[in-house]
Amino acid sequence: SYVTTEGFQLEQYLHGPFVATEKDTTVTFICPPGHGRDRTIDLIKSVKTVNGYTVGLVPSGDEEVVSLLDCVLALPDCPDFLSPVVYLIPLQLYTYWLALEKGCNPDVFRVNDPSHLAAKSHYIL
């Protein structure tokens, strides 16, 4: 989608990048059940307090977390060992559909832009 994003573990985000969170900053949470859920709720509340926009990939039925978020992608229950797949594939699809909504072609690595095409001559993917 040609938007700069960065992924952080929850504690890493709180101990630094959170200070850059402000009104209309979108923060996307991966919220599986289990260890870390309560700390995730704390961070969601913190982002909302500074007027950030919150999106969450949340297990179906977790009404407490759902009630805190601006946008929810409800996911099915799954065993812990499958959660990386169940939670990350929808996130990848989310970024794909965001790119299309913005009129970007996510499959061309921006080589349809002359300056990015010229820059590509300096590296190989």
Accessible surface in RSA format (square Angstrom, percent):
REM  Atomic radii and reference values for relative SASA: ProtOr
REM  Chains: A
REM  Algorithm: Lee & Richards
REM  Probe-radius: 1.40
REM  Slices: 20
REM RES _ NUM      All-atoms   Total-Side   Main-Chain    Non-polar    All polar
REM                ABS   REL    ABS   REL    ABS   REL    ABS   REL    ABS   REL
RES SER A   1    30.46  25.7   8.52  11.4  21.94  50.5   0.00   0.0  30.46  42.7
RES TYR A   2    88.21  41.2  46.48  26.4  41.73 108.6  60.96  45.8  27.25  33.6
RES VAL A   3    71.61  47.1  50.89  46.1  20.73  49.9  55.06  47.8  16.56  44.9
RES THR A   4   139.95  99.5 109.01 110.5  30.94  73.7  79.45 106.7  60.50  91.5
RES THR A   5   111.13  79.0  84.65  85.8  26.47  63.1  60.70  81.5  50.42  76.2
RES GLU A   6   129.29  74.2  98.33  74.4  30.96  73.7  31.38  60.7  97.91  79.9
RES GLY A   7    67.89  83.7   0.00   N/A  67.89  83.7  40.59 111.4  27.30  61.1
RES PHE A   8    77.24  38.6  39.42  24.4  37.82  98.4  43.77  26.5  33.47  95.8
RES GLN A   9   145.51  81.4 137.52 100.5   7.99  19.0  46.28  98.5  99.23  75.3
RES LEU A  10    39.69  22.1  28.72  20.5  10.98  27.6  32.65  22.9   7.04  18.9
RES GLU A  11    76.12  43.7  74.87  56.6   1.24   3.0  60.61 117.2  15.51  12.7
RES GLN A  12   103.19  57.7  90.87  66.4  12.32  29.3  38.21  81.3  64.98  49.3
RES TYR A  13    22.78  10.6  22.78  13.0   0.00   0.0  21.37  16.1   1.41   1.7
RES LEU A  14    48.68  27.1  28.30  20.2  20.38  51.2  28.30  19.9  20.38  54.8
RES HIS A  15   147.44  80.6 109.57  76.2  37.87  96.9  80.92  83.4  66.51  77.4
RES GLY A  16    29.90  36.9   0.00   N/A  29.90  36.9  27.96  76.7   1.94   4.4
RES PRO A  17    43.69  31.8  32.13  29.3  11.56  42.0  41.10  33.9   2.59  16.1
RES PHE A  18    42.46  21.2  41.74  25.9   0.72   1.9  41.74  25.3   0.72   2.0
RES VAL A  19   135.39  89.1 102.93  93.2  32.46  78.2 109.25  94.9  26.14  70.9
RES ALA A  20    76.32  70.2  55.45  85.6  20.87  47.5  65.64  92.4  10.68  28.3
RES THR A  21    11.78   8.4   1.02   1.0  10.76  25.6   0.57   0.8  11.21  16.9
RES GLU A  22   114.39  65.7 112.48  85.1   1.91   4.5  30.62  59.2  83.77  68.4
RES LYS A  23   140.34  68.5 126.56  77.7  13.78  32.8  93.40  84.1  46.94  50.0
RES ASP A  24   101.87  71.4  82.91  82.5  18.96  44.8  30.29  71.3  71.58  71.4
RES THR A  25    45.00  32.0  36.13  36.6   8.87  21.1  36.19  48.6   8.81  13.3
RES THR A  26    73.54  52.3  46.66  47.3  26.88  64.1  26.27  35.3  47.27  71.5
RES VAL A  27    18.89  12.4  16.09  14.6   2.79   6.7  18.89  16.4   0.00   0.0
RES THR A  28    49.65  35.3  22.45  22.8  27.20  64.8  14.31  19.2  35.34  53.4
RES PHE A  29    11.69   5.8   8.95   5.5   2.74   7.1  11.69   7.1   0.00   0.0
RES ILE A  30    69.62  39.6  50.26  37.4  19.36  46.7  50.26  36.2  19.36  52.5
RES CYS A  31     3.71   2.8   1.12   1.2   2.60   6.1   2.60   6.6   1.12   1.2
RES PRO A  32    48.01  35.0  45.26  41.3   2.75  10.0  45.26  37.4   2.75  17.1
RES PRO A  33    76.12  55.5  65.32  59.5  10.80  39.2  65.63  54.2  10.49  65.2
RES GLY A  34    50.06  61.7   0.00   N/A  50.06  61.7  38.57 105.8  11.49  25.7
RES HIS A  35   197.57 108.0 158.39 110.1  39.18 100.2 115.42 119.0  82.15  95.6
RES GLY A  36    32.06  39.5   0.00   N/A  32.06  39.5  25.10  68.9   6.96  15.6
RES ARG A  37    57.87  24.3  54.22  27.6   3.65   8.7  26.35  36.0  31.52  19.1
RES ASP A  38   104.10  72.9 100.32  99.8   3.78   8.9  38.49  90.6  65.61  65.4
RES ARG A  39   102.06  42.9  99.13  50.5   2.93   7.0  34.02  46.5  68.04  41.2
RES THR A  40    14.48  10.3  14.48  14.7   0.00   0.0   2.81   3.8  11.67  17.6
RES ILE A  41     8.88   5.1   8.88   6.6   0.00   0.0   8.88   6.4   0.00   0.0
RES ASP A  42    68.88  48.2  64.93  64.6   3.94   9.3  18.99  44.7  49.88  49.7
RES LEU A  43     5.07   2.8   5.03   3.6   0.04   0.1   5.07   3.6   0.00   0.0
RES ILE A  44     0.00   0.0   0.00   0.0   0.00   0.0   0.00   0.0   0.00   0.0
RES LYS A  45   105.18  51.3 101.95  62.6   3.23   7.7  56.36  50.7  48.82  52.0
RES SER A  46    39.03  33.0  32.48  43.3   6.55  15.1  12.19  26.0  26.84  37.6
RES VAL A  47     0.00   0.0   0.00   0.0   0.00   0.0   0.00   0.0   0.00   0.0
RES LYS A  48    70.80  34.5  59.97  36.8  10.83  25.8  43.95  39.6  26.85  28.6
RES THR A  49   110.83  78.8  83.26  84.4  27.57  65.7  69.71  93.6  41.12  62.2
RES VAL A  50    52.26  34.4  42.62  38.6   9.65  23.2  48.29  42.0   3.98  10.8
RES ASN A  51    95.83  66.1  83.94  81.1  11.89  28.6  13.54  32.6  82.29  79.5
RES GLY A  52     4.48   5.5   0.00   N/A   4.48   5.5   0.11   0.3   4.37   9.8
RES TYR A  53    97.92  45.7  96.49  54.9   1.43   3.7  71.62  53.8  26.29  32.4
RES THR A  54     0.00   0.0   0.00   0.0   0.00   0.0   0.00   0.0   0.00   0.0
RES VAL A  55     1.95   1.3   1.95   1.8   0.00   0.0   1.95   1.7   0.00   0.0
RES GLY A  56     0.00   0.0   0.00   N/A   0.00   0.0   0.00   0.0   0.00   0.0
RES LEU A  57     0.08   0.0   0.08   0.1   0.00   0.0   0.08   0.1   0.00   0.0
RES VAL A  58     0.17   0.1   0.17   0.2   0.00   0.0   0.17   0.1   0.00   0.0
RES PRO A  59     8.58   6.3   8.20   7.5   0.39   1.4   8.20   6.8   0.39   2.4
RES SER A  60    64.70  54.7  49.02  65.4  15.68  36.1  36.30  77.3  28.40  39.8
RES GLY A  61    62.90  77.6   0.00   N/A  62.90  77.6  32.24  88.5  30.66  68.7
RES ASP A  62    21.20  14.8  13.47  13.4   7.73  18.3  14.48  34.1   6.72   6.7
RES GLU A  63   116.39  66.8 111.66  84.5   4.73  11.3  62.00 119.9  54.39  44.4
RES GLU A  64    92.83  53.3  81.62  61.7  11.22  26.7  40.51  78.4  52.32  42.7
RES VAL A  65     0.77   0.5   0.77   0.7   0.00   0.0   0.77   0.7   0.00   0.0
RES VAL A  66    45.30  29.8  41.16  37.3   4.14  10.0  41.16  35.8   4.14  11.2
RES SER A  67    89.86  75.9  50.12  66.9  39.73  91.5  49.01 104.4  40.85  57.2
RES LEU A  68    42.30  23.6  34.87  24.9   7.43  18.7  38.57  27.1   3.73  10.0
RES LEU A  69    18.41  10.3   0.00   0.0  18.41  46.3   0.35   0.2  18.06  48.6
RES ASP A  70    63.13  44.2  27.75  27.6  35.38  83.7   8.88  20.9  54.25  54.1
RES CYS A  71    44.98  34.0  39.62  44.2   5.36  12.6   7.54  19.1  37.43  40.4
RES VAL A  72    48.23  31.7  21.76  19.7  26.47  63.8  21.76  18.9  26.47  71.8
RES LEU A  73    58.11  32.4  55.01  39.4   3.10   7.8  58.11  40.8   0.00   0.0
RES ALA A  74    67.27  61.8  38.88  60.0  28.38  64.6  38.88  54.8  28.38  75.2
RES LEU A  75    12.97   7.2  12.71   9.1   0.25   0.6  12.97   9.1   0.00   0.0
RES PRO A  76    84.73  61.8  78.12  71.2   6.62  24.1  83.28  68.8   1.45   9.0
RES ASP A  77   120.23  84.2  93.04  92.6  27.20  64.3  39.62  93.3  80.61  80.4
RES CYS A  78    38.06  28.8   8.42   9.4  29.64  69.7  12.51  31.7  25.55  27.6
RES PRO A  79    70.50  51.4  57.50  52.4  13.00  47.3  69.82  57.6   0.68   4.2
RES ASP A  80   118.97  83.3 107.18 106.7  11.78  27.9  36.71  86.4  82.25  82.0
RES PHE A  81   160.71  80.4 132.52  82.1  28.19  73.4 143.26  86.9  17.45  49.9
RES LEU A  82    72.94  40.6  72.94  52.2   0.01   0.0  72.94  51.2   0.00   0.0
RES SER A  83    22.68  19.2  22.10  29.5   0.58   1.3   5.76  12.3  16.91  23.7
RES PRO A  84    74.56  54.3  67.20  61.3   7.36  26.8  74.01  61.1   0.55   3.4
RES VAL A  85    83.31  54.8  79.53  72.0   3.78   9.1  83.19  72.3   0.12   0.3
RES VAL A  86    33.25  21.9  26.04  23.6   7.21  17.4  32.41  28.2   0.84   2.3
RES TYR A  87     6.23   2.9   6.23   3.5   0.00   0.0   5.07   3.8   1.17   1.4
RES LEU A  88    80.74  45.0  80.64  57.7   0.10   0.3  80.64  56.6   0.10   0.3
RES ILE A  89    86.70  49.3  86.70  64.6   0.00   0.0  86.70  62.4   0.00   0.0
RES PRO A  90    31.82  23.2  27.94  25.5   3.89  14.1  29.66  24.5   2.17  13.5
RES LEU A  91    40.94  22.8  40.92  29.3   0.01   0.0  40.92  28.7   0.01   0.0
RES GLN A  92   121.35  67.9 115.34  84.3   6.00  14.3  38.57  82.1  82.78  62.8
RES LEU A  93    93.18  51.9  93.05  66.6   0.13   0.3  93.18  65.4   0.00   0.0
RES TYR A  94    67.26  31.4  59.86  34.1   7.40  19.2  48.44  36.4  18.82  23.2
RES THR A  95    66.36  47.2  64.94  65.8   1.42   3.4  49.95  67.1  16.42  24.8
RES TYR A  96    78.25  36.5  75.13  42.7   3.12   8.1  44.71  33.6  33.55  41.4
RES TRP A  97   155.22  62.3 151.78  73.5   3.44   8.1 138.11  73.6  17.11  27.8
RES LEU A  98    64.85  36.1  60.14  43.0   4.70  11.8  63.78  44.8   1.07   2.9
RES ALA A  99     0.44   0.4   0.44   0.7   0.00   0.0   0.44   0.6   0.00   0.0
RES LEU A 100    71.12  39.6  54.06  38.7  17.06  42.9  55.42  38.9  15.70  42.3
RES GLU A 101   149.54  85.9 119.73  90.6  29.81  71.0  43.26  83.7 106.28  86.8
RES LYS A 102   107.03  52.2  71.85  44.1  35.18  83.8  54.64  49.2  52.39  55.8
RES GLY A 103    71.09  87.7   0.00   N/A  71.09  87.7  35.94  98.6  35.16  78.7
RES CYS A 104    17.52  13.3  10.79  12.0   6.73  15.8   4.25  10.8  13.28  14.3
RES ASN A 105    62.79  43.3  58.93  56.9   3.86   9.3  17.38  41.8  45.40  43.9
RES PRO A 106    42.16  30.7  16.97  15.5  25.19  91.6  22.58  18.6  19.58 121.7
RES ASP A 107   107.23  75.1  83.28  82.9  23.95  56.6  29.07  68.4  78.16  77.9
RES VAL A 108    42.75  28.1  36.38  32.9   6.37  15.3  41.38  36.0   1.37   3.7
RES PHE A 109   136.86  68.5 118.77  73.6  18.09  47.1 129.74  78.7   7.13  20.4
RES ARG A 110    79.23  33.3  79.23  40.4   0.00   0.0   9.19  12.6  70.05  42.5
RES VAL A 111    44.44  29.2  37.71  34.1   6.73  16.2  37.71  32.8   6.73  18.3
RES ASN A 112   104.64  72.2  68.08  65.8  36.56  88.0  39.65  95.4  64.99  62.8
RES ASP A 113    41.91  29.4  38.08  37.9   3.83   9.1  14.60  34.4  27.31  27.2
RES PRO A 114   109.78  80.0 101.01  92.1   8.78  31.9 104.48  86.3   5.30  33.0
RES SER A 115    76.73  64.8  62.59  83.5  14.14  32.6  55.05 117.2  21.68  30.4
RES HIS A 116    70.74  38.7  69.20  48.1   1.54   4.0  39.19  40.4  31.55  36.7
RES LEU A 117    99.98  55.7  95.08  68.0   4.90  12.3  95.08  66.8   4.90  13.2
RES ALA A 118    63.34  58.2  51.37  79.3  11.97  27.2  61.32  86.4   2.02   5.3
RES ALA A 119    45.96  42.3  40.09  61.9   5.87  13.3  44.13  62.2   1.83   4.8
RES LYS A 120    67.59  33.0  64.70  39.7   2.89   6.9  32.12  28.9  35.47  37.8
RES SER A 121    94.85  80.1  50.77  67.8  44.08 101.5  52.66 112.1  42.19  59.1
RES HIS A 122   159.10  87.0 123.36  85.7  35.74  91.4  83.99  86.6  75.11  87.4
RES TYR A 123    98.89  46.2  85.27  48.5  13.63  35.5  72.91  54.8  25.98  32.0
RES ILE A 124   165.17  94.0 136.54 101.7  28.63  69.0 137.00  98.7  28.17  76.4
RES LEU A 125   130.01  72.4  70.05  50.1  59.95 150.7  99.79  70.1  30.21  81.3
END  Absolute sums over single chains surface
CHAIN  1 A     8502.8       6723.9       1778.9       5281.5       3221.2
END  Absolute sums over all chains
TOTAL          8502.8       6723.9       1778.9       5281.5       3221.2
